Amino acid sequence: MQQNANHQVYLKSRPAGIPQAENFSLRETEVPRLEEGEILIRNHYLSADPAMRGWISDVGGYWPQIAIGETMRAFAVGEVIESRRPEYEIGDRLMGIFGWQEYSAATDKHVLLKVADADLPLSLYLGVLGLNGLTAYFGLLEVGGPKEGDTVVVSTAAGAVGSCAGQIAKLRGCRTVGITGGPAKVRQCVDEFGYDVAIDYKSSVKLDDELQAACPNGVDIYYDNTSGPISDAVMRHLGIGARVVICGTAAYSSWNPWNAGPRPERHLIVKRASMRGFLATDYAAQFPEAVRTLAEWVRRGKVRYAEEILEGIEKAPESIQRLYRGEHTGKLLIRLPSAEL
């Protein structure tokens, strides 16, 4: 591969279900030449996120579908190395939608956050200080509206979003119950992320009984990262006035919005509960303030995090399937060689 080339991962074929490594391919292109109003970013870390499945599926979602042959859309964090925008200087570190590639020509619409802190690892701005942490922050605080003493249940409780949501709930004086898969993640939820109770749905004989024992007075907030059978079970344990925060739908066995399953309407009306979906980007104007709060919590040890880092862009194609198999043990990232410079 030639020196100073731009290495990219592009969508080779549309997946049927969970994206596999063979749905992507690598290519080498020239480093982009900037147009007026653009900035050139050398990416240091790339993110792998469950939402990527929806971006490349046949079913429409909240963002435009990625076309065959298009560079894979992805969140990334990197450094400005050339700028034709006055608000960005060479050396600025940015987080945004820069794609699975080493160099990105971006405009202001691609930038989500300017990294202000130099004392924290840059990788955190794709995790607890990035879209994952911001999703947990706004989903819980703005959509869930926690009150002291509430019982908060979080699915995929050891994941990048779920682990942060559970810790923020604890900071608000709530009792937290995490649902996760496997004994190692159960221990992680309790020992690292401070959940009061963690339930292993993979080994549970009857999830309803475990939820009843963990939430005897009902669930006040359900932070839903999965949908599917886990969420069906939690619905049966909602308390009066409960709030259901819809963050993700990772449990669908196939990407089908009409996937059959128990309906929630009766639970909502009987329990006078509410269910609301959201995107973290709905709160983009509040990102800097939220990141300052999250960063201070991290510094003070009030919010802990876990990362799993894959080395090199060649690892990106396999990362989404790792997420859906539950093989990762923290926020899943791809580190590029530039991160070591």
C-alpha positions as CSV (number, residue, x, y, z in Angstrom):
1,M,0.0,0.0,0.0
2,Q,1.3,3.4,-1.0
3,Q,2.4,5.8,1.7
4,N,-0.1,8.5,2.7
5,A,-2.9,6.7,1.0
6,N,-6.4,6.7,2.5
7,H,-7.6,3.2,3.5
8,Q,-11.3,2.8,3.7
9,V,-13.9,0.1,4.5
10,Y,-16.9,0.2,2.1
11,L,-20.1,-1.7,1.8
12,K,-19.6,-4.6,-0.6
13,S,-23.0,-6.3,-0.3
14,R,-26.2,-5.8,1.7
15,P,-26.5,-8.2,4.6
16,A,-29.4,-10.5,5.3
17,G,-29.7,-10.0,9.1
18,I,-26.6,-9.3,11.1
19,P,-23.7,-7.7,9.0
20,Q,-20.8,-10.1,8.5
21,A,-17.2,-9.3,7.6
22,E,-17.8,-10.5,4.0
23,N,-20.4,-7.7,3.5
24,F,-17.5,-5.2,3.6
25,S,-14.2,-4.8,1.7
26,L,-11.1,-2.6,2.0
27,R,-9.8,-0.2,-0.6
28,E,-7.0,2.3,-1.0
29,T,-7.8,5.8,-2.3
30,E,-6.0,9.1,-2.4
31,V,-6.1,11.3,0.6
32,P,-9.0,13.8,-0.1
33,R,-8.2,17.2,-1.5
34,L,-10.3,19.9,0.3
35,E,-13.0,22.1,-1.2
36,E,-13.7,25.5,0.3
37,G,-15.5,25.1,3.7
38,E,-14.0,21.6,4.4
39,I,-11.6,20.3,6.9
40,L,-9.3,17.3,6.6
41,I,-9.3,14.9,9.6
42,R,-6.8,12.2,10.3
43,N,-8.8,9.6,12.3
44,H,-7.3,8.0,15.3
45,Y,-10.2,5.8,16.5
46,L,-13.2,4.4,14.7
47,S,-16.4,3.2,16.4
48,A,-18.4,0.0,16.0
49,D,-22.1,0.5,17.0
50,P,-25.3,-1.6,16.9
51,A,-27.0,1.2,14.9
52,M,-24.8,0.4,11.9
53,R,-27.0,-2.7,11.2
54,G,-29.9,-0.4,10.5
55,W,-27.9,1.9,8.3
56,I,-27.2,-0.8,5.8
57,S,-30.4,-2.9,6.0
58,D,-33.1,-3.1,3.4
59,V,-35.6,-1.4,5.8
60,G,-35.5,2.3,6.1
61,G,-34.4,4.0,9.3
62,Y,-33.8,7.4,10.8
63,W,-30.8,8.1,8.6
64,P,-30.4,7.5,4.8
65,Q,-29.4,4.0,3.8
66,I,-25.8,3.4,2.9
67,A,-25.4,2.5,-0.8
68,I,-23.4,-0.5,-2.1
69,G,-19.9,0.8,-2.7
70,E,-20.1,3.7,-0.3
71,T,-17.6,4.1,2.5
72,M,-19.2,2.8,5.7
73,R,-20.7,5.6,7.8
74,A,-19.3,5.6,11.3
75,F,-18.5,7.8,14.3
76,A,-14.8,8.5,14.6
77,V,-12.4,10.8,16.5
78,G,-9.4,12.4,15.0
79,E,-7.3,15.5,14.5
80,V,-7.6,18.3,12.0
81,I,-4.5,18.4,9.7
82,E,-5.8,20.9,7.2
83,S,-8.6,23.4,7.4
84,R,-10.6,25.7,5.2
85,R,-13.0,26.7,7.9
86,P,-12.1,29.5,10.3
87,E,-13.6,27.8,13.4
88,Y,-11.3,24.8,13.1
89,E,-7.6,25.0,13.5
90,I,-4.9,22.5,12.7
91,G,-4.4,20.3,15.8
92,D,-8.1,20.5,16.9
93,R,-9.4,17.1,18.0
94,L,-12.9,16.4,16.8
95,M,-15.6,13.7,17.1
96,G,-18.1,13.2,14.4
97,I,-19.5,11.1,11.5
98,F,-16.2,10.6,9.6
99,G,-16.6,7.1,8.4
100,W,-14.5,3.9,8.5
101,Q,-11.5,5.4,6.9
102,E,-8.1,6.9,7.8
103,Y,-8.7,10.4,6.4
104,S,-12.0,12.3,6.1
105,A,-12.9,15.5,4.3
106,A,-15.7,16.8,6.4
107,T,-17.9,19.9,6.7
108,D,-19.4,21.4,9.8
109,K,-22.5,19.1,9.5
110,H,-20.3,16.0,10.1
111,V,-18.7,17.4,13.4
112,L,-20.6,16.5,16.6
113,L,-18.1,17.6,19.2
114,K,-14.8,19.5,19.6
115,V,-12.7,17.7,22.2
116,A,-11.9,20.2,24.9
117,D,-10.1,18.0,27.4
118,A,-6.5,16.9,27.0
119,D,-6.2,14.9,30.3
120,L,-8.6,12.1,29.3
121,P,-8.0,9.4,26.7
122,L,-9.1,10.4,23.2
123,S,-10.9,7.0,22.8
124,L,-13.4,8.0,25.4
125,Y,-15.0,10.4,23.0
126,L,-16.4,7.5,21.1
127,G,-17.6,5.9,24.3
128,V,-18.5,7.3,27.7
129,L,-17.8,10.9,26.5
130,G,-19.1,10.3,23.0
131,L,-22.4,9.2,21.5
132,N,-22.7,6.2,23.9
133,G,-22.4,8.3,27.0
134,L,-24.5,11.1,25.6
135,T,-27.2,8.6,24.6
136,A,-27.3,7.3,28.2
137,Y,-27.2,10.8,29.6
138,F,-30.1,12.3,27.6
139,G,-32.1,9.1,27.4
140,L,-32.1,8.7,31.1
141,L,-32.3,12.3,32.3
142,E,-34.4,13.9,29.6
143,V,-36.6,11.1,28.5
144,G,-36.7,8.9,31.6
145,G,-36.9,11.7,34.2
146,P,-35.5,9.7,37.2
147,K,-36.5,10.5,40.7
148,E,-34.7,9.5,43.9
149,G,-35.8,6.1,44.9
150,D,-37.0,5.0,41.5
151,T,-36.3,1.4,40.3
152,V,-34.5,1.6,37.0
153,V,-34.0,-1.5,34.8
154,V,-31.5,-1.4,32.0
155,S,-31.1,-4.0,29.2
156,T,-27.6,-4.8,27.8
157,A,-26.5,-3.4,31.1
158,A,-22.8,-4.1,30.6
159,G,-22.7,-2.4,27.2
160,A,-21.3,1.0,26.4
161,V,-24.7,2.8,26.7
162,G,-26.3,0.5,29.3
163,S,-23.4,0.7,31.8
164,C,-23.4,4.5,31.6
165,A,-27.1,4.7,32.0
166,G,-27.1,2.5,35.1
167,Q,-24.3,4.6,36.7
168,I,-26.1,7.9,36.0
169,A,-29.3,6.4,37.6
170,K,-27.3,5.6,40.7
171,L,-26.0,9.1,40.8
172,R,-29.6,10.3,40.8
173,G,-30.4,8.1,43.8
174,C,-32.1,5.3,42.0
175,R,-32.1,1.5,42.6
176,T,-30.6,-0.2,39.5
177,V,-31.3,-3.6,38.0
178,G,-29.2,-4.6,35.0
179,I,-30.1,-7.4,32.5
180,T,-27.1,-8.8,30.7
181,G,-25.8,-12.1,29.2
182,G,-23.3,-14.4,30.9
183,P,-21.8,-14.6,34.5
184,A,-18.7,-12.5,33.5
185,K,-21.0,-9.6,32.5
186,V,-23.2,-10.1,35.6
187,R,-20.1,-9.6,37.8
188,Q,-19.0,-6.6,35.7
189,C,-22.4,-5.0,36.2
190,V,-22.3,-5.3,39.9
191,D,-18.5,-4.9,40.6
192,E,-17.6,-2.3,38.1
193,F,-20.8,-0.4,37.2
194,G,-22.5,-0.6,40.6
195,Y,-25.8,-2.2,39.8
196,D,-27.7,-3.3,42.8
197,V,-28.8,-6.4,41.0
198,A,-27.8,-8.0,37.7
199,I,-29.8,-10.7,36.0
200,D,-28.3,-13.1,33.5
201,Y,-31.0,-13.6,30.9
202,K,-29.0,-16.4,29.2
203,S,-29.1,-18.7,32.2
204,S,-32.4,-17.5,33.7
205,V,-35.0,-20.3,34.0
206,K,-37.8,-17.8,34.2
207,L,-37.0,-14.1,33.7
208,D,-40.3,-13.0,35.1
209,D,-39.5,-14.6,38.5
210,E,-36.1,-12.9,38.6
211,L,-37.6,-9.5,37.7
212,Q,-40.3,-9.9,40.3
213,A,-37.7,-10.6,43.0
214,A,-35.5,-7.7,41.8
215,C,-38.4,-5.2,41.4
216,P,-41.0,-6.1,44.0
217,N,-42.6,-2.7,43.8
218,G,-42.5,-2.5,40.0
219,V,-40.2,-0.9,37.4
220,D,-40.3,2.9,37.4
221,I,-38.0,3.4,34.4
222,Y,-37.0,0.8,31.8
223,Y,-34.0,1.8,29.6
224,D,-34.6,-0.4,26.6
225,N,-31.6,-1.2,24.5
226,T,-32.9,-4.5,23.0
227,S,-36.7,-4.7,22.5
228,G,-37.7,-8.4,21.9
229,P,-38.4,-11.0,24.6
230,I,-36.5,-9.2,27.3
231,S,-38.5,-6.1,26.9
232,D,-41.8,-8.2,26.7
233,A,-40.9,-9.5,30.2
234,V,-40.0,-6.1,31.7
235,M,-43.4,-4.7,30.4
236,R,-45.2,-7.1,32.7
237,H,-43.5,-5.6,35.7
238,L,-44.0,-1.9,35.0
239,G,-45.2,0.2,37.9
240,I,-47.9,2.9,37.8
241,G,-46.6,5.9,35.9
242,A,-43.5,4.0,34.5
243,R,-41.4,5.5,31.7
244,V,-40.0,3.3,29.0
245,V,-37.0,4.8,27.2
246,I,-36.6,3.2,23.7
247,C,-32.9,3.4,22.8
248,G,-32.2,0.3,20.7
249,T,-33.7,-2.8,19.1
250,A,-30.7,-5.1,19.1
251,A,-32.8,-8.2,19.9
252,Y,-34.6,-8.4,16.5
253,S,-33.6,-11.8,15.0
254,S,-34.2,-10.2,11.6
255,W,-34.4,-6.5,10.8
256,N,-38.1,-6.3,10.6
257,P,-40.1,-3.5,12.3
258,W,-43.2,-5.6,12.2
259,N,-41.5,-8.5,14.0
260,A,-44.3,-10.3,15.9
261,G,-44.4,-10.3,19.7
262,P,-46.6,-9.3,22.6
263,R,-48.1,-5.9,22.3
264,P,-47.3,-3.2,25.0
265,E,-50.5,-1.2,24.8
266,R,-52.4,-2.9,27.6
267,H,-49.5,-2.5,30.0
268,L,-49.2,1.2,29.1
269,I,-52.9,2.0,29.6
270,V,-53.4,-0.1,32.8
271,K,-50.2,1.3,34.4
272,R,-50.6,4.8,32.9
273,A,-47.1,4.4,31.6
274,S,-45.4,6.2,28.7
275,M,-43.0,4.9,26.0
276,R,-40.8,7.2,24.0
277,G,-38.0,6.8,21.5
278,F,-35.2,9.3,21.0
279,L,-31.9,9.9,19.3
280,A,-29.0,11.5,21.1
281,T,-28.5,13.9,18.2
282,D,-31.9,15.4,19.2
283,Y,-29.9,17.1,21.9
284,A,-26.9,18.2,19.9
285,A,-27.0,21.8,21.1
286,Q,-26.5,20.5,24.7
287,F,-23.6,18.2,23.9
288,P,-20.7,20.4,25.3
289,E,-22.4,20.9,28.6
290,A,-23.3,17.2,28.9
291,V,-19.7,16.1,28.1
292,R,-18.3,18.5,30.7
293,T,-20.6,16.8,33.3
294,L,-19.7,13.3,32.1
295,A,-16.0,14.1,32.0
296,E,-16.1,15.3,35.6
297,W,-17.9,12.2,36.7
298,V,-15.2,10.1,35.0
299,R,-12.4,12.1,36.7
300,R,-13.9,11.6,40.1
301,G,-14.5,7.9,39.5
302,K,-18.3,8.3,39.7
303,V,-18.7,6.9,36.2
304,R,-16.5,3.9,35.1
305,Y,-16.1,2.5,31.7
306,A,-14.7,-0.4,29.8
307,E,-13.2,-0.6,26.3
308,E,-12.2,-3.3,23.9
309,I,-9.9,-2.1,21.1
310,L,-9.2,-3.8,17.8
311,E,-6.0,-2.9,16.1
312,G,-6.1,-1.6,12.5
313,I,-8.7,-0.8,10.0
314,E,-8.6,-4.3,8.7
315,K,-10.5,-5.3,11.9
316,A,-13.5,-3.0,11.2
317,P,-15.5,-5.4,8.9
318,E,-15.8,-8.1,11.6
319,S,-16.7,-5.7,14.4
320,I,-20.5,-5.4,14.0
321,Q,-21.0,-9.2,14.2
322,R,-18.9,-9.2,17.4
323,L,-21.3,-6.7,18.9
324,Y,-24.4,-8.9,18.1
325,R,-22.7,-12.1,19.3
326,G,-22.0,-10.3,22.6
327,E,-18.3,-11.2,22.3
328,H,-17.0,-7.7,23.3
329,T,-16.2,-6.7,26.9
330,G,-16.6,-3.0,26.6
331,K,-17.0,-0.2,24.1
332,L,-15.8,-1.7,20.8
333,L,-13.3,0.5,19.0
334,I,-10.8,0.2,16.1
335,R,-7.5,2.0,16.7
336,L,-5.6,3.3,13.7
337,P,-1.8,3.6,13.6
338,S,-2.1,7.4,13.7
339,A,-3.3,7.1,17.3
340,E,0.2,6.2,18.3
341,L,1.9,9.2,16.8
